Amino acid sequence: MKTRPCYLLLTILALLPGGPAFAQASNFSQLHFRGTPNGWNTQPMTLIYDHLWLTDTTFNGLGDANGDDRFKFDTSYDFSGAYGDTDANGIAEPGGGDIYPPLGPGSYRILFDDETLAYAVTRRNYTEVYVRGTANGFDLSCPMALVNHHTWQAELSFSGDPNDRFVFDHSQDWSGKLGDTALDGTVESNGGDIPIPAAGNYLITLNDQTHAYSLANMSARNFDQVYFRGTLNGWGNAPMSFVGDHTWVIEVNFVGQASDRFKFDRFGDWSEYYGDNQSDGIAESGGADIHVSPDRYFITFNDDTLTYSVTSTDAAEPIKLGHTYSPELTTFAIWSPDTANVKLSIDGDVYTMLKQPDNGDYTDVYAIQVYGDLVLKEYYFLVDDVQVRDPYGRMVVPGTDTNIVIDPFQTTPSGGRIAPPSLVEREDAVIYEVHVRDFTIHSSSGVDADKRGKFLGMVQPGTSYGGVSTGLQHLIDLGVTHVQLLPIFDYGTCSAKDPDYQPDSYNWGYDPENYNIPEERYAVDPYDYHGRIRELKEMIDLLHAHGLRVIMDVVYNHTWVIETEDAYGNKQFSHPEGENMFSDITLDYFNTNAPGTYGLAGTGNSINPRVPMVSRMIRDSLEYWAGEIGVDGFRFDLIGIFDYSEVAGWASYLETRFPDRQLLIYGEPWNGYATDPDEAERVRLGTIGLIADTHVGCFNPKLREAIKGNNDNGSGGGYAFNQLANMWEIQVGSRGGIRYAYTPSTTVNTWDSMFANDPEQCINYVSAHDNLCLWDKIEAWASLNGISNPTYKKRISTFANGIVLTSQGIPFLHGGEEFLRTKQGDSNSYKSPDAINQFDWQRKADNLDIFAYYQDLISTRRAHPGFRMNTWQEITDNITTYSPTSTVLVNHIHGAANNTDSWSEIFVIYNCGLNTTVTLPSGDWHVAIEKADPTEGNGRTVSGSIVAEGTAVTVLYQE
């Protein structure tokens, strides 16, 4: 049974090492601090109280080769028990992200509660401070506790003697004495004693940064307790905190209800309460409600003078959209720029939502707090009395527009999360694209019947068919680093709302309905709402555990519509009845390019992130998937609809939020075949170089078409088909598509094949889910050209992706190409049945030689950094590209450029013609890859020249 985490209380934070000599309770037998200060070694933490561990450390600001100062907790010696904090919310989770010191370099005290998993990282200038005074004989019996950054506190009782006084000491030998000669509230070294004004138990506070101090007489109180009661907590009892000198405080957030107001209550039973009849800041017994407008406030109450104060506080972050759950209350918020008539309906009750204060571009937000434990309750919003679902919703009842309140804690897999495998450079990635259903729906997958085509089917271990590995083990054996999943959010087709729905309906999923909810068809039980999210997290975690990162295909460019054709074959778009996603909230979500149309995506409804709150929605969604769900990157469908500046903003934000994650972000640098008057502002090959510093890349269509020609039929075969028309694109594409000159501040031609300012911006590929898959393209071309030789057709496949896998940049493979997957000639299988799209694992058994070739090329690439240089300069300085004949292209790579490759020189030959003799540079060369058989020639040594076989990649090296 899991227990809910809660934050460390001030009284817990105040505990110091030492304490009673009895055993303390703990859930861990040991706990280590591991981070950059100690080279990620194990530094034991001390159990100082029940479940509370402590260590002190200093961050020097140097970090390490992989980033800034940071750390994790670890219950083990090998990181198998590591705890981090992906969300940076003060609660650690197994496998979470690195934790960063909040105030930069300096000395910190670190506390960890092994019961709640809460932790505190507190900056200090002193390692210890004592209060020494007449009350304790000026000894060391009153140590102060570090309760906040630079803030120390202790309580000490004084008798009322006129000579009562004290000083501070941050040593144990008076060398660190601090007093206040001028009695101005600031201490100085060796300053005078500080007098105590009257008898009492004093809370003494010192700031070791500003040297300011304060005294609060904790004995000066007339009430034992004061409760805050108001509309924000349903008039329940919220205890206020006593801070001394008759003063009680509380911080509250009124998010907007009808006539927000409050009172003070002495006993919590209304027998003695205080309000304000005159609205003059002085409360009276039995007084009237105190009214406030929506805002966050710091409220004080003096139980001697009955004065109170209400001070607006500047919230660091505006209220979050969607729902924010806690067992005590849930906050609901929605953006509504067109109307103030906004309501929440939850569990049959309707609440009026009130507008929140605008915060810069964060505007027109309406919110409400509803008290009680609302987990799994159904809700929706009403905008001008029209039902709309939550654009930020985390769960929905299948086939409806009704959202579900989710407790994120209950979606965590048992045993906690598993961190992604290391990725040093983005160019180290090898991406494999796959559809969740395609991968395991066929019985030959070996996956259990109830998991086929689902998240858990993706990661069922040990599956095989006909003696060959399938599913997860296939991915492991192949050696790729990243799995790119076609859309896994909740999409509109294949649901009960789809007029064409059938139980065996199929769709790729490029019709988003709920951006932040996992697709129901991929869950074992879509009505197990927490389980639906948990299964997705389990899939990601198990992929992580086996060395695979996860990229999510996102479709923020448009929303779901029904597509039909008129009598003339023209596309018509319409929303299903009652299914307008955003338009019943506001049309401001959409990009209007003609009256009544919203069409840059080619689907009639493109999204417009030039509206700040729409851009924020996309950014928040990306943050949710990367943070809470744990994906490792995003492939943007039609990223070319967006301004490159907007995309750069999202990427920069994610880099700031997850600086150690090396997230991959890339997309299609085109729109949905629409004329766009703002072409120069959009993501294109010509503009992508402007945002290289944000690590955003794009697909390289120039290399794709140069290799294979036409995408949808057998015509126009490219270089892999022995045609030379676009050999230039092969040359520059194999160099990572880098620009002729490094020009990070200028554009190039819109579709220039030399577009990247960093090789990580270039995603090289031959085929993807769109268009004919590679084998079907080969078959169509062969049929058109009278080619029947099966061996030759297979060689085209290995040659085409052999170029991709030996090129600079990031290689991308469409799933199944490694065993000649076919979709039976369907060039647009987005809604074709399983019979077309499914992985038939018999094809792997039939084409193990092809699989072995891909496997060996991937292994070679990953073993040798010479194939994956990291900068424009490295490629320019260390790769010589030339064509010794009209059909041959050579890349001579100086592999030892960064002193990391065991191959000092690498010689890559692409030959689309007949067998050709190619002259080699001087010296002996070892043959690594030759012909279509990766093992043939391994270990052979040649010099002078080599016969490079046609329609093949040849790789040689010198040690």
Secondary structure, DSSP 8 states (H G I E B T S, - for coil): ---------HHHHT--S---SS----S-S--EEEEGGGTT--EE-EEEETTEEEEEEEE-S--BTTBSS-EEEESSSSSTTEEE-TT-SSB-EET---B--TTSSEEEEEEEETTT-BEEEEEES-S--EEEEGGGTTSS--B-EEEETTEEEEEEEE---TT-EEEEESSSSSTTEEE-SS-SSB-EET---EE--SSEEEEEEEETTT-BEEEEETT--S-S--EEEEGGGTT--EE-EEEETTEEEEEEEE---TT-EEEEESSSSSSSEEE-SSSSSB-EET---EE--SEEEEEEEETTT-BEEEEE---SS---SEEEE-SSEEEEEEE-SS-S-EEEEETTEEEE-EE---BTTB--EEEEEEES--TT-EEEEEETTEEE--TT-S-B-TTSS-EE---GGGGS-TT--------S-GGG--EEEE-HHHHH-SGGG---GGGTTSHHHHT-TT-EETTEE-HHHHHHHHT-SEEEES--EEESTTSTTSTT--TT------SEEEEEEE-GGGSS-TT-HHHHHHHHHHHHHHHHHTT-EEEEEE-TTB---EEEE-TTS-EEEE--TT--TTTTT-GGGB--SBTTBB-TTSSSBBB-TTSHHHHHHHHHHHHHIIIII---EEEETTGGGSBHHHHHHHHHHHHHHSTTS--EEEE-SS-SS---TTGGGB--HHHHGGGGGGTEEEE-HHHHHHHH--SSSSSS--GGGT--TTHHHHHHHTBTTB-SS--TTS---TT-S--BSSGGGEEE-S--SSS--HHHHHHHHHHHTT---HHHHHHHHHHHHHHHHTSBSEEEEETTGGGT---TT-S--TT--HHHHS--THHHHHTHHHHHHHHHHHHHHHH-GGGS--SHHHHHHHEEEE-SSSSEEEEEE-GGGGS--S-SEEEEEEE-SS-EEEEEEEEEEEEEEBTTBTTTTTT-EEEEEEEE-SSEEEEEEE-
